[in-house]
Amino acid sequence: DTGVSQDPRHKITKRGQNVTFRCDPISEHNRLYWYRQTLGQGPEFLTYFQNEAQLEKSRLLSDRFSAERPKGSFSTLEIQRTEQGDSAMYLCASSLAGVSGLRNTIYFGEGSWLTVV
Amino acid sequence: AQSVSQHNHHVILSEAASLELGCNYSYGGTVNLFWYVQYPGQHLQLLLKYFSGDPLVKGIKGFEAEFIKSKFSFNLRKPSVQWSDTAEYFCASGRRFGAGTRLTVKP
């Protein structure tokens, strides 16, 4: 399987705990994105990387959220001191920037469901 | 900042009816427009995309979309929907997504 993979697929945690999600993008893709999606809503952009550089962070990304992509391949999204409002699907996606015809087409993983109780 | 507006929150159609879902985007720079579909319990899948060229683009499963630059619109169409088209449809401009339109097709 050469698609975007995310782990874990489901996570239930108690309020106040820290959680970490991992994303492995499509191997040749240089851009990696994190989104959050709640029921009945579209994906909300959180942040994205080009290679290992984090190029943009949404205002939605509070200081409890941190994302890394240390080697320009996989990425992690950590949420510290989780709150019930953090319950959502966290989507990872990747794309290959700069190639004509494939420019910025974003391919999504299946997401990681977070439930904070 | 870029934004994407989808006019219809929930559309209900009978099989064989024609479909048009509205999408307007705010960004006036480089055009990167997409429609994605999310079937129940599945992840987002690309239906079609537009970067440049012929403003009428054809995607998978009989869907098409028309880019109208003067209206900042990129509406999705299908001449005859099927029950299996029941899903959420999301318009995107670059990295920004609209809130989605839920399509229910009655058999």
Interface residues (C-beta under 8 A of the other chain):
Chain A: Y33 Y35 G40 Q41 G42 P43 E44 F45 Y48 E56 L91 G101 R103 N104 T105 I106 Y107 F108 G109 E110 G111
Chain B: V4 Q6 N32 F34 Y36 Q42 H43 L44 Q45 L46 K49 F51 F90 A92 G94 R95 R96 F97 G98 A99 G100 R102
